[in-house]
Amino acid sequence: MSNTINRQKPIFLSSLIFAFLGLAFHFNAQAQGAATYPTKPIKLIAPVAAGGGLDNIARAVAEKLSRSIGQTVVVENMGGGGGSIASQATAKAPADGYTLMIAYVGTHGTNPAVRKLPYDAIKDFTPIGMIGATPNVLIINPDLPIKNFKEFVDYAKKNPAKLSYGSAGPGTLTHLGMEQLKLAAGIFMVHVPYRGVGPAYTDLLASQTQAMFPTLFAALPYINTNRVRGLAVTGSKRSPVAPNIPTFKELGYNGFDGQQWYGLVGPANLPPAIVAKLNAELNKVLALPDFSEKMTSEALTLMPMTPPQFTNYIKEDIARWAKVAKDRNIEID
């Protein structure tokens, strides 16, 4: 029996040595690949159709990143399924740094909180870095006899059957944000979901609905021309492009930190060296004065983060909207 054991020892040791050498070769190859990365064009998936805020951000990032990283970054629009088609394509791509995606609150915030998705927003991706966020703003039709947020809450409590609000659809930020407000303020409004934010604006401007909770960027043209009235914005401080609109926090409502945010992600298990390089290059882009000026003009506050910080942000955002959905009994198949 001892002879059998002695004969097995060399075989076992040889297996261990080969396994160790294989692992060492794998990590060495990864390190060499990361050192020379990128050696070919990078695909940046925008999970929307061409045109609009997210597409503009993707193209602005791609242009600056191309110059910074020394390789062409090509934007590929992949709309449909509320971002799920693009998310699946990114999650299934090789983890080599040549397929990236602009993640946003829909793909990695609200949708994972209320829907059964064909991807896992945490496990199937490697967060690389945050780009920035634009706050949401409570707007109303100016025909209402309301001048400020306090008057809005008082009016809603006295006239619960008179107010309705439009959203871009069930489970969107425009829906969940208003439901959070209804719960916090103790008010009632009828939810009128639309297929996108455009039709919701049309009915708000025509007084078919009375309120809405869109992004500040989308609302600014209407606010600046007095076609709607802005009452309060989310986030920790007032936006420089709408300094007269107070934050919910100023008005005594804590927890209204939800924003339309955008960040850079890749497939799960991206090599750490590639993640570090992409994060550093992205943060260089965010620090460029002309890029910052362009994003500020679109009501976007730049928010550079490390990969771990961005990972935590995504997890906290999903938890935030999952709580709102649970509190309001919102579940979407």
Summary of the structure (lengths in Angstrom):
residues: 333
radius of gyration: 23.9
end to end distance: 61.9
largest distance: 95.4
contacts: 1123
relative contact order: 0.17
helix: 48%
strand: 18%
